[in-house]
Amino acid sequence: MGYPSLQHCVEDLQRNGELIRISEPVDANLEVATIHRRVFAAGGPALLFTNVVGCKFPMVSNLFGTMDRVRLMFRDGLGAVRQLVELRSEPKNFLKRPWRYLGTPRSALTMLPASVRRGLVTANQTTISELPQLKSWPRDGGAFVTLPQVYSEDPREPSLRRSNLGMYRVQLSGGSYVADQEIGLHYQIHRSIGVHHAAAIRSGKPFRVNVFVGGPPSMAVAAVMPLPEGMSELTFAGALGRRRIRMIRRPGELPIHADTDFCISGVVEPDRLAPEGPFGDHLGYYSLAHPFPVLRVEHVFHRTGAIWPFTVVGRPPQEDSMLGQLIHEITGPLIPEVLPGVHGVHAVDAAGVHPLLLAFGSERYMPFLDVDRPQELLTQANAILGQGQLSLAKFLLIAAKHDAPDLDLYDERAFIGHVLERADWTRDLHFHTHATVDTLDYSGAGLNAGSKVVVAAVGRRRFELATTIPADLQLPDGFRNPRIVMPGILAIEGPRCAAPSFDHDVSVEARSSSRDEVASPMRRFAASFDRSSSINNFRWVIVVDDSQFFAESLGNFLWATFTRTNPASDLYGIESFVEEKHWGCRGAIVIDARIKPHHAPLLEEDPEITRRVEALAARGGPLHGVY
């Protein structure tokens, strides 16, 4: 029947050998995050820290650290959710095989949130400073909640049905926040909470927000699930957890999840923004400080015996990668319904999810003609880039499914190779300039600002992908150490740029000057070759800081290439041209994947903390054998 609380989940995981308790004193400042990263990388258990220095609350992490553990936690509800999704995608299945869906009415009942008058979460009150002050990376701007469930309602029609539950970053301390009175909210522009906030501003009503931490793990999954706008995450959490979500409703107050461990209640300051961040984020870099809404704290509730769950993000894969895989398993069957003609979309986790999408589409236009160029694929590409979180993508590689029916969309190496063998750089690159990208992506011109490119491939194989470096390859001055990344892709080290800075608030003139300095050697490199040069044996030539790093693994290539490039400014071409406002090139595409001055700094651990944590894993230590 699912878990009624986080405590029941912890006990169940321990019984099944999926959780260990750590009674050694550990600090929420950097230490627990450093331990977590190592245990996750080793495929280890969930961790319950029972002795957090200076804090009365235990902390638990890595709950979602392996897919086996995720499936164990949701063993009662995952099948029911899949059936509901299946019926949404193919309603006729109920008539064909009604016995398969005998439990569906019961599942539907659990989707109805229940209103209650009281709950365990309001048993006690505390302050923000008494909560676990989790800091994951050395240059984080303060303590953060990393598994928050941020609850809001539409002020035009406040109700559980019109509510939104999202996992938006919450900063508890640091910056200019008044201690114990204010905390920061960071949410991206496409999120439903933004719709609620805007409606509150227009109506002149106070914008109330509750931040839940803990409770049944189905609530955390619901908070990251990309549900259609207007559909409450509470219904999904109920179906996945096999229990109705109980919400405390009191006159004049925003509902509180009765079974959560903590609830921070407050009102968003109507005329106040404050710098939120920096924060080590899921792309593997810091997101920098920018003005975001401030929540004026009114109450901090917690249940007796409350446990503080947390996760740690950084360069993928991390624990959130498992949540992404779960989301795909649940929602994948709906893709053809939401995006007609699209067979599947793969948001590449190794590239940071949002920077790179791979997709299979259909070519059904004029089937009576043998047209060997992308047509319907371009329509489908636009639909993909207009869909929810997919709209944050920078690179979309889309191919026709009928050209390779057995090709696995999730085999990134094979799929990219398939595209490179077919795409024609004179016609098959389609840019969206001055577009919106992920708030956390600093490869573009500013916050939320960047570009996109669609690479469409259809038809027969046109190009052989080189696997050896040509003997006659001559590189211009300042470029060296060519290495093959994979067939058709060559990495070459170029002149290094100035290091990124935490000061992202520089003048437009200074940033423009810096970009010219970055672009100058790239233009010189591309102009050094023509279409007859042997370098064109490769379809992509990537200019990098460290070619050995790029060539070491597919993960290194995917992460560093797509997190460090803005298509409109970082794609060059040998014999490039513009014709009818369409950009293309007759030779290889040259991609500038160097670290640039306007990028955000890389995430790196504190060496002293690293040494201390490694000592805990030595023979005789509390973490020996765990990772």
C-alpha positions as CSV (number, residue, x, y, z in Angstrom):
1,M,0.0,0.0,0.0
2,G,2.9,2.4,-0.3
3,Y,4.5,4.4,2.5
4,P,2.5,6.6,4.8
5,S,5.6,8.5,5.8
6,L,9.4,8.9,5.2
7,Q,10.1,7.0,8.4
8,H,8.3,4.0,7.0
9,C,10.3,4.2,3.8
10,V,13.6,4.4,5.8
11,E,12.7,1.3,7.9
12,D,11.6,-0.6,4.8
13,L,14.8,0.2,2.9
14,Q,16.9,-0.9,6.0
15,R,15.0,-4.2,6.2
16,N,15.8,-4.8,2.6
17,G,19.5,-4.0,2.9
18,E,19.1,-0.8,0.9
19,L,20.0,1.7,3.6
20,I,22.7,2.0,6.2
21,R,22.9,4.2,9.3
22,I,25.9,6.4,9.9
23,S,26.3,7.4,13.6
24,E,29.8,9.0,13.1
25,P,29.5,12.8,13.6
26,V,29.3,14.4,10.2
27,D,28.9,18.0,9.1
28,A,26.1,19.2,6.8
29,N,28.6,21.8,5.5
30,L,30.3,19.9,2.6
31,E,30.9,16.6,4.4
32,V,27.6,14.8,3.9
33,A,27.5,15.9,0.2
34,T,31.0,14.6,-0.4
35,I,30.1,11.2,1.2
36,H,26.9,11.1,-0.8
37,R,28.7,11.6,-4.2
38,R,31.1,8.7,-3.6
39,V,28.4,6.3,-2.4
40,F,26.1,7.2,-5.3
41,A,29.0,6.7,-7.8
42,A,29.6,3.2,-6.3
43,G,25.9,2.2,-6.6
44,G,25.8,2.1,-2.8
45,P,22.9,2.2,-0.4
46,A,20.8,5.1,0.9
47,L,22.4,6.9,3.9
48,L,20.8,7.9,7.2
49,F,23.1,10.3,9.0
50,T,21.9,10.1,12.6
51,N,24.6,12.4,14.2
52,V,24.7,15.7,12.2
53,V,27.0,18.2,13.9
54,G,25.1,21.0,15.5
55,C,21.7,19.8,14.3
56,K,19.0,17.8,16.1
57,F,17.5,16.4,12.9
58,P,18.9,13.3,11.1
59,M,19.5,13.5,7.4
60,V,18.9,10.9,4.7
61,S,20.2,10.8,1.1
62,N,20.6,8.6,-1.9
63,L,17.0,7.3,-1.6
64,F,16.8,7.4,-5.4
65,G,20.4,6.3,-6.0
66,T,19.7,3.1,-8.0
67,M,16.8,2.1,-10.2
68,D,16.5,-1.2,-8.2
69,R,15.9,0.9,-5.1
70,V,13.5,3.2,-6.9
71,R,11.5,0.2,-8.1
72,L,11.6,-1.3,-4.6
73,M,10.2,1.9,-3.0
74,F,7.4,2.1,-5.6
75,R,6.7,-1.6,-6.0
76,D,3.1,-1.1,-5.0
77,G,2.3,1.9,-7.3
78,L,4.6,1.8,-10.3
79,G,2.5,-0.8,-12.2
80,A,-0.7,1.1,-11.5
81,V,0.7,4.3,-12.8
82,R,2.0,2.6,-15.9
83,Q,-1.5,1.2,-16.5
84,L,-3.1,4.7,-16.1
85,V,-0.6,6.1,-18.6
86,E,-1.2,3.2,-21.0
87,L,-5.0,3.8,-20.9
88,R,-4.4,7.5,-21.5
89,S,-2.3,6.6,-24.6
90,E,-4.5,3.8,-25.8
91,P,-8.1,3.9,-24.2
92,K,-9.3,1.1,-26.4
93,N,-7.0,-1.3,-24.5
94,F,-9.6,-1.3,-21.7
95,L,-12.2,-2.8,-24.0
96,K,-9.7,-5.3,-25.5
97,R,-8.3,-6.6,-22.2
98,P,-10.5,-5.4,-19.3
99,W,-9.1,-7.9,-16.8
100,R,-5.7,-6.2,-17.1
101,Y,-7.1,-3.1,-15.7
102,L,-9.2,-4.5,-12.8
103,G,-7.2,-2.3,-10.3
104,T,-7.6,0.9,-12.2
105,P,-10.7,2.2,-10.4
106,R,-8.8,1.8,-7.1
107,S,-5.8,3.6,-8.5
108,A,-8.1,6.4,-9.6
109,L,-9.5,6.7,-6.1
110,T,-6.0,7.2,-4.7
111,M,-5.5,10.1,-7.1
112,L,-8.1,12.2,-5.2
113,P,-6.4,14.4,-2.5
114,A,-8.1,14.2,0.9
115,S,-8.8,17.3,3.0
116,V,-8.1,16.8,6.7
117,R,-8.2,19.1,9.7
118,R,-4.9,18.2,11.3
119,G,-1.7,16.2,10.7
120,L,1.5,15.2,12.4
121,V,3.6,17.8,10.7
122,T,2.1,20.7,12.7
123,A,3.1,19.0,16.0
124,N,6.2,21.1,16.5
125,Q,7.7,24.4,15.3
126,T,11.3,25.4,14.8
127,T,13.4,28.0,13.0
128,I,15.2,28.1,9.7
129,S,18.6,28.2,11.4
130,E,17.8,25.0,13.3
131,L,17.2,23.0,10.1
132,P,20.1,21.1,8.5
133,Q,22.3,23.7,6.8
134,L,23.3,21.6,3.8
135,K,26.1,23.0,1.6
136,S,27.1,20.8,-1.2
137,W,30.0,22.7,-3.0
138,P,32.6,25.0,-1.5
139,R,31.4,28.2,-3.3
140,D,27.7,27.7,-2.7
141,G,26.2,30.9,-1.5
142,G,24.7,29.4,1.6
143,A,22.6,26.4,2.8
144,F,20.0,25.0,0.4
145,V,17.1,22.6,0.4
146,T,17.8,20.2,-2.4
147,L,14.7,18.0,-2.3
148,P,12.0,20.7,-1.7
149,Q,8.4,20.3,-2.7
150,V,7.2,23.8,-3.3
151,Y,3.4,24.1,-3.1
152,S,1.3,27.0,-4.5
153,E,-2.2,27.6,-5.8
154,D,-3.7,29.8,-8.4
155,P,-5.0,32.8,-6.6
156,R,-7.8,33.2,-9.2
157,E,-9.2,29.8,-8.3
158,P,-7.4,28.5,-5.1
159,S,-8.0,24.8,-4.8
160,L,-6.1,21.5,-4.5
161,R,-7.2,20.8,-8.1
162,R,-5.5,24.0,-9.3
163,S,-2.4,23.6,-7.2
164,N,1.2,23.2,-8.3
165,L,3.9,21.2,-6.6
166,G,7.4,21.7,-8.0
167,M,11.0,21.1,-7.0
168,Y,12.3,24.6,-7.1
169,R,15.6,25.6,-5.4
170,V,15.3,27.0,-1.9
171,Q,18.2,28.9,-0.3
172,L,18.0,29.0,3.5
173,S,20.9,31.2,4.4
174,G,23.6,33.5,3.1
175,G,23.4,36.5,0.7
176,S,21.2,39.3,1.9
177,Y,18.5,37.2,3.5
178,V,17.5,38.2,7.0
179,A,18.3,35.1,9.1
180,D,15.2,33.1,10.2
181,Q,12.9,35.6,8.5
182,E,13.6,35.2,4.7
183,I,14.6,32.5,2.3
184,G,15.2,32.5,-1.4
185,L,13.1,30.9,-4.2
186,H,14.6,30.1,-7.5
187,Y,12.3,28.9,-10.3
188,Q,12.6,28.9,-14.0
189,I,10.4,31.0,-16.2
190,H,8.4,28.1,-17.7
191,R,7.3,26.7,-14.4
192,S,3.7,26.7,-13.2
193,I,4.6,28.5,-10.0
194,G,5.5,31.5,-12.2
195,V,1.9,31.5,-13.6
196,H,0.6,31.6,-10.0
197,H,3.0,34.3,-9.0
198,A,2.0,36.5,-12.0
199,A,-1.7,36.0,-11.2
200,A,-1.1,37.1,-7.6
201,I,0.7,40.2,-8.8
202,R,-2.1,41.1,-11.2
203,S,-4.8,40.5,-8.6
204,G,-3.0,42.4,-5.8
205,K,-3.3,39.3,-3.6
206,P,-0.6,38.0,-1.3
207,F,1.3,35.0,-2.9
208,R,1.4,32.3,-0.3
209,V,3.9,29.4,-0.7
210,N,4.5,26.3,1.4
211,V,7.8,24.3,1.1
212,F,7.4,20.7,2.1
213,V,10.5,18.6,2.9
214,G,10.2,14.8,3.4
215,G,7.1,12.8,3.6
216,P,6.3,9.8,1.3
217,P,8.9,9.7,-1.5
218,S,6.1,9.7,-4.1
219,M,5.7,13.5,-3.4
220,A,9.3,14.2,-4.4
221,V,8.8,12.3,-7.6
222,A,5.6,14.2,-8.3
223,A,7.4,17.5,-7.8
224,V,9.7,16.7,-10.7
225,M,7.2,15.0,-13.0
226,P,6.5,17.1,-16.2
227,L,2.7,17.0,-15.9
228,P,0.5,19.1,-18.1
229,E,-0.3,22.6,-16.8
230,G,-3.5,22.5,-14.8
231,M,-3.0,18.9,-13.7
232,S,-2.2,18.7,-9.9
233,E,0.9,16.8,-8.9
234,L,-1.0,15.6,-5.8
235,T,-3.0,13.3,-8.0
236,F,0.1,11.7,-9.4
237,A,1.7,11.3,-6.0
238,G,-1.4,9.6,-4.7
239,A,-1.4,7.1,-7.6
240,L,2.3,6.4,-7.3
241,G,2.2,6.1,-3.5
242,R,-1.1,4.1,-3.5
243,R,-2.4,6.5,-0.9
244,R,-4.5,9.6,-1.1
245,I,-2.5,12.7,-0.3
246,R,-3.8,14.2,2.9
247,M,-3.8,18.0,2.9
248,I,-4.6,20.1,6.0
249,R,-7.0,22.8,5.1
250,R,-7.6,25.7,7.5
251,P,-9.4,29.0,6.8
252,G,-7.2,31.7,5.3
253,E,-4.2,29.4,5.1
254,L,-2.5,27.5,2.2
255,P,-3.0,23.8,2.6
256,I,-0.2,21.8,4.2
257,H,0.7,18.2,3.4
258,A,-0.3,16.4,6.6
259,D,2.3,13.6,6.2
260,T,5.4,15.6,5.3
261,D,8.3,15.9,7.8
262,F,8.8,19.7,7.5
263,C,6.8,22.6,6.2
264,I,8.1,26.1,5.7
265,S,5.1,28.5,5.3
266,G,5.3,32.1,4.2
267,V,4.4,34.8,1.7
268,V,6.5,36.0,-1.2
269,E,7.6,39.6,-0.7
270,P,5.6,41.6,-3.4
271,D,8.3,44.2,-4.1
272,R,11.5,42.4,-3.1
273,L,14.1,40.4,-5.1
274,A,17.4,39.3,-3.7
275,P,20.5,37.7,-5.1
276,E,20.1,33.9,-4.9
277,G,23.1,31.6,-5.3
278,P,25.8,30.7,-6.3
279,F,24.9,27.0,-6.3
280,G,26.7,24.0,-7.7
281,D,24.1,22.7,-10.2
282,H,23.2,19.7,-12.3
283,L,25.2,20.8,-15.4
284,G,28.5,20.4,-13.5
285,Y,29.1,24.2,-13.0
286,Y,28.0,26.8,-10.5
287,S,24.8,28.7,-11.3
288,L,25.6,32.3,-10.3
289,A,23.8,34.8,-8.1
290,H,20.8,36.5,-9.7
291,P,17.7,38.3,-8.4
292,F,14.9,35.9,-7.5
293,P,11.8,36.1,-5.3
294,V,12.1,36.2,-1.5
295,L,9.8,34.2,0.8
296,R,9.0,35.9,4.1
297,V,8.9,33.0,6.6
298,E,5.9,32.8,9.0
299,H,6.1,29.2,10.3
300,V,8.5,26.3,10.2
301,F,6.6,23.1,11.2
302,H,8.0,19.6,11.7
303,R,6.6,16.3,12.9
304,T,8.1,14.5,15.9
305,G,11.0,12.3,14.7
306,A,11.3,14.3,11.5
307,I,14.0,13.2,8.9
308,W,15.5,15.7,6.5
309,P,16.0,14.2,3.0
310,F,18.5,15.7,0.6
311,T,20.3,15.0,-2.7
312,V,23.4,16.4,-4.3
313,V,23.6,17.6,-7.9
314,G,26.7,18.1,-10.0
315,R,28.1,16.9,-13.3
316,P,25.9,13.9,-14.4
317,P,25.3,11.2,-13.6
318,Q,24.0,12.0,-10.2
319,E,21.0,10.8,-8.1
320,D,18.7,13.0,-10.2
321,S,19.7,10.9,-13.2
322,M,17.7,8.1,-11.7
323,L,14.6,10.3,-11.3
324,G,15.0,11.2,-15.0
325,Q,15.1,7.6,-16.0
326,L,12.0,6.9,-13.9
327,I,10.2,9.8,-15.6
328,H,11.1,8.4,-19.0
329,E,9.8,5.0,-18.1
330,I,6.5,6.5,-17.0
331,T,5.9,9.2,-19.6
332,G,7.7,7.7,-22.6
333,P,4.5,6.0,-24.0
334,L,2.7,9.4,-24.1
335,I,5.2,11.0,-26.5
336,P,3.4,10.0,-29.7
337,E,0.1,11.3,-28.3
338,V,1.5,14.6,-27.2
339,L,3.8,15.0,-30.3
340,P,2.1,13.4,-33.3
341,G,4.6,11.7,-35.6
342,V,7.4,11.6,-33.0
343,H,8.4,8.1,-32.0
344,G,10.6,9.1,-29.0
345,V,12.7,11.9,-27.5
346,H,15.8,11.3,-25.4
347,A,17.1,14.1,-23.2
348,V,20.7,13.1,-22.8
349,D,21.6,12.9,-19.2
350,A,25.3,12.8,-19.7
351,A,25.0,16.2,-21.5
352,G,23.1,17.8,-18.6
353,V,19.6,16.8,-19.9
354,H,18.5,20.1,-21.4
355,P,21.5,20.9,-23.7
356,L,21.0,17.9,-26.0
357,L,17.9,16.1,-27.3
358,L,17.9,13.1,-29.6
359,A,14.6,12.3,-31.4
360,F,13.1,9.9,-33.8
361,G,10.4,11.3,-36.1
362,S,8.4,10.3,-39.2
363,E,8.6,11.4,-42.8
364,R,5.1,11.0,-44.2
365,Y,4.9,14.0,-46.5
366,M,4.4,13.0,-50.2
367,P,5.0,9.2,-49.8
368,F,4.5,8.8,-53.5
369,L,7.7,10.7,-54.2
370,D,11.3,9.7,-53.4
371,V,12.2,13.0,-51.6
372,D,15.6,12.6,-49.9
373,R,15.5,15.7,-47.6
374,P,14.0,16.5,-44.2
375,Q,10.4,17.8,-44.4
376,E,8.0,16.6,-41.7
377,L,11.0,16.1,-39.4
378,L,11.3,19.9,-39.3
379,T,7.6,20.3,-38.3
380,Q,8.1,17.8,-35.5
381,A,11.3,19.5,-34.4
382,N,9.4,22.7,-33.9
383,A,6.8,20.9,-31.9
384,I,9.4,19.3,-29.7
385,L,11.1,22.6,-29.0
386,G,7.7,24.1,-28.1
387,Q,6.9,21.4,-25.5
388,G,7.4,22.2,-21.7
389,Q,10.9,21.5,-20.5
390,L,12.0,20.3,-23.9
391,S,11.8,23.9,-25.0
392,L,15.0,24.5,-23.0
393,A,17.1,22.4,-25.4
394,K,20.0,23.9,-27.3
395,F,20.8,21.0,-29.7
396,L,18.1,18.8,-31.2
397,L,19.3,15.9,-33.4
398,I,16.3,14.3,-35.2
399,A,16.3,11.4,-37.6
400,A,13.6,9.5,-39.5
401,K,12.7,6.3,-37.7
402,H,12.1,4.3,-41.0
403,D,15.7,4.8,-42.0
404,A,16.9,2.7,-39.2
405,P,14.0,0.9,-37.4
406,D,16.4,-1.1,-35.2
407,L,18.5,1.8,-34.1
408,D,18.3,2.4,-30.3
409,L,17.5,6.1,-29.5
410,Y,19.4,5.7,-26.2
411,D,22.6,4.5,-27.8
412,E,24.0,8.0,-28.1
413,R,27.2,7.0,-30.0
414,A,25.2,5.0,-32.7
415,F,22.5,7.7,-33.0
416,I,24.9,10.6,-33.4
417,G,26.9,8.5,-36.0
418,H,23.6,7.8,-37.9
419,V,22.9,11.6,-38.1
420,L,26.5,12.4,-39.1
421,E,26.3,9.9,-42.0
422,R,23.2,11.6,-43.4
423,A,22.9,15.3,-42.5
424,D,24.0,17.7,-45.2
425,W,25.5,20.8,-43.7
426,T,24.5,23.0,-46.6
427,R,20.8,22.6,-45.8
428,D,20.1,20.5,-42.6
429,L,21.1,23.0,-39.9
430,H,18.2,25.1,-38.7
431,F,19.0,27.8,-36.0
432,H,16.8,29.6,-33.5
433,T,18.7,32.7,-32.5
434,H,18.1,34.9,-29.5
435,A,16.0,32.2,-27.9
436,T,15.3,31.0,-24.3
437,V,17.5,28.3,-22.7
438,D,17.9,26.9,-19.2
439,T,18.4,29.4,-16.5
440,L,21.4,27.4,-15.3
441,D,23.1,27.4,-18.7
442,Y,25.7,30.1,-19.1
443,S,26.9,29.3,-22.6
444,G,24.8,32.0,-24.1
445,A,24.6,35.8,-23.9
446,G,23.0,36.1,-20.4
447,L,20.5,34.6,-18.0
448,N,17.9,32.5,-19.9
449,A,19.4,33.7,-23.2
450,G,20.9,31.6,-25.9
451,S,20.1,29.8,-29.1
452,K,19.1,26.5,-30.6
453,V,20.0,24.4,-33.6
454,V,18.0,21.5,-35.2
455,V,20.1,18.9,-37.1
456,A,17.7,16.9,-39.2
457,A,18.8,13.7,-41.0
458,V,16.8,11.5,-43.4
459,G,17.5,9.1,-46.2
460,R,20.5,7.1,-47.3
461,R,24.0,7.3,-45.9
462,R,25.9,10.0,-47.7
463,F,29.1,10.2,-45.8
464,E,31.8,7.9,-44.5
465,L,32.9,8.7,-41.0
466,A,36.7,8.9,-40.6
467,T,38.4,6.8,-38.0
468,T,42.0,7.9,-38.6
469,I,43.8,11.2,-38.5
470,P,44.9,12.2,-42.1
471,A,48.7,12.1,-42.4
472,D,48.7,15.4,-44.3
473,L,46.7,17.3,-41.7
474,Q,48.3,20.7,-41.0
475,L,46.9,22.8,-38.2
476,P,47.2,26.6,-37.9
477,D,49.4,28.1,-35.2
478,G,48.0,27.7,-31.7
479,F,46.0,24.5,-32.5
480,R,47.5,21.1,-31.6
481,N,47.0,17.5,-30.3
482,P,44.2,16.2,-32.6
483,R,42.4,13.1,-31.2
484,I,39.5,11.1,-32.5
485,V,36.5,11.2,-30.2
486,M,34.4,8.7,-32.2
487,P,34.1,8.0,-36.0
488,G,33.5,11.3,-37.7
489,I,34.4,13.5,-34.7
490,L,37.8,15.0,-34.1
491,A,38.9,17.0,-31.0
492,I,41.7,19.6,-31.4
493,E,43.2,21.7,-28.7
494,G,42.9,25.5,-29.3
495,P,44.2,28.6,-27.6
496,R,42.9,28.8,-24.0
497,C,40.5,31.6,-23.0
498,A,40.5,33.6,-19.8
499,A,39.1,31.6,-16.8
500,P,35.4,32.1,-15.9
501,S,34.5,34.4,-13.1
502,F,31.8,34.5,-10.4
503,D,31.2,38.1,-11.5
504,H,28.7,37.5,-14.3
505,D,27.3,41.0,-14.0
506,V,29.6,42.7,-16.5
507,S,28.8,45.4,-19.0
508,V,27.4,44.5,-22.5
509,E,30.5,46.3,-24.0
510,A,33.0,44.3,-22.0
511,R,31.2,41.0,-22.7
512,S,31.0,41.9,-26.4
513,S,34.8,42.6,-26.5
514,S,35.5,39.3,-24.7
515,R,33.4,37.4,-27.2
516,D,35.3,38.9,-30.1
517,E,38.6,37.8,-28.5
518,V,37.1,34.3,-28.1
519,A,35.8,34.2,-31.7
520,S,38.9,35.5,-33.5
521,P,41.0,32.3,-33.3
522,M,38.0,30.2,-34.3
523,R,37.4,32.3,-37.4
524,R,41.1,32.0,-38.3
525,F,40.9,28.2,-37.8
526,A,37.9,27.7,-40.1
527,A,39.4,30.0,-42.7
528,S,42.6,27.9,-42.8
529,F,40.8,25.1,-44.7
530,D,38.7,24.7,-47.8
531,R,36.3,21.9,-48.8
532,S,39.2,19.9,-50.4
533,S,41.2,19.8,-47.1
534,S,41.6,16.3,-45.5
535,I,40.1,17.7,-42.2
536,N,36.7,17.4,-43.9
537,N,37.0,13.6,-43.5
538,F,35.5,14.5,-40.1
539,R,31.9,15.9,-39.9
540,W,32.5,17.6,-36.6
541,V,35.8,19.2,-35.6
542,I,35.6,20.3,-31.9
543,V,38.1,22.8,-30.6
544,V,38.7,22.1,-26.9
545,D,41.0,22.8,-24.0
546,D,42.0,19.2,-23.4
547,S,41.6,16.8,-26.4
548,Q,42.7,13.8,-24.3
549,F,39.8,14.5,-21.8
550,F,37.3,14.6,-24.7
551,A,38.5,11.4,-26.3
552,E,38.7,9.4,-23.0
553,S,35.0,8.6,-22.9
554,L,31.6,9.3,-24.5
555,G,30.4,10.9,-21.3
556,N,33.3,13.4,-21.3
557,F,32.5,14.3,-25.0
558,L,28.8,14.7,-24.4
559,W,29.1,16.7,-21.2
560,A,31.9,19.1,-22.2
561,T,30.7,19.7,-25.8
562,F,27.0,20.5,-25.2
563,T,27.3,22.3,-21.9
564,R,30.0,24.7,-23.2
565,T,28.5,25.7,-26.5
566,N,25.9,28.2,-27.7
567,P,24.9,27.1,-31.2
568,A,24.6,30.5,-32.8
569,S,27.9,31.8,-31.5
570,D,30.0,28.6,-31.2
571,L,29.3,26.8,-34.5
572,Y,31.6,27.7,-37.3
573,G,32.1,26.0,-40.7
574,I,34.7,25.4,-43.4
575,E,33.5,27.3,-46.4
576,S,30.5,28.7,-44.5
577,F,27.9,30.8,-46.3
578,V,24.5,32.5,-45.8
579,E,21.9,32.1,-48.5
580,E,18.4,33.4,-48.1
581,K,19.2,33.9,-44.4
582,H,20.1,30.2,-44.1
583,W,23.5,29.4,-42.6
584,G,25.4,26.4,-43.8
585,C,28.9,25.2,-44.7
586,R,30.4,23.0,-47.5
587,G,33.1,21.4,-45.3
588,A,33.2,20.3,-41.7
589,I,31.3,21.9,-38.9
590,V,33.8,23.5,-36.3
591,I,32.4,23.6,-32.8
592,D,34.1,25.8,-30.1
593,A,33.8,23.8,-26.9
594,R,36.4,25.6,-25.0
595,I,35.7,27.0,-21.5
596,K,35.1,30.7,-22.1
597,P,35.3,33.8,-19.8
598,H,31.5,34.2,-19.7
599,H,30.9,30.6,-18.6
600,A,30.2,29.7,-15.0
601,P,33.1,28.1,-13.0
602,L,33.5,24.3,-12.8
603,L,32.5,22.4,-9.6
604,E,35.5,21.2,-7.6
605,E,35.6,19.7,-4.1
606,D,37.4,21.2,-1.2
607,P,40.6,19.2,-0.8
608,E,40.6,19.2,3.0
609,I,37.0,17.9,3.1
610,T,37.9,15.2,0.5
611,R,40.8,14.0,2.7
612,R,38.5,13.9,5.8
613,V,35.8,11.9,4.0
614,E,38.4,9.5,2.4
615,A,39.6,8.8,5.9
616,L,36.1,7.6,6.9
617,A,36.3,5.1,4.1
618,A,39.6,3.6,5.2
619,R,39.8,0.2,6.9
620,G,38.1,0.4,10.3
621,G,36.2,3.6,9.3
622,P,32.4,3.8,9.3
623,L,32.2,4.0,5.5
624,H,34.7,1.2,4.8
625,G,33.3,-1.1,2.1
626,V,30.4,1.2,1.3
627,Y,32.2,2.7,-1.7
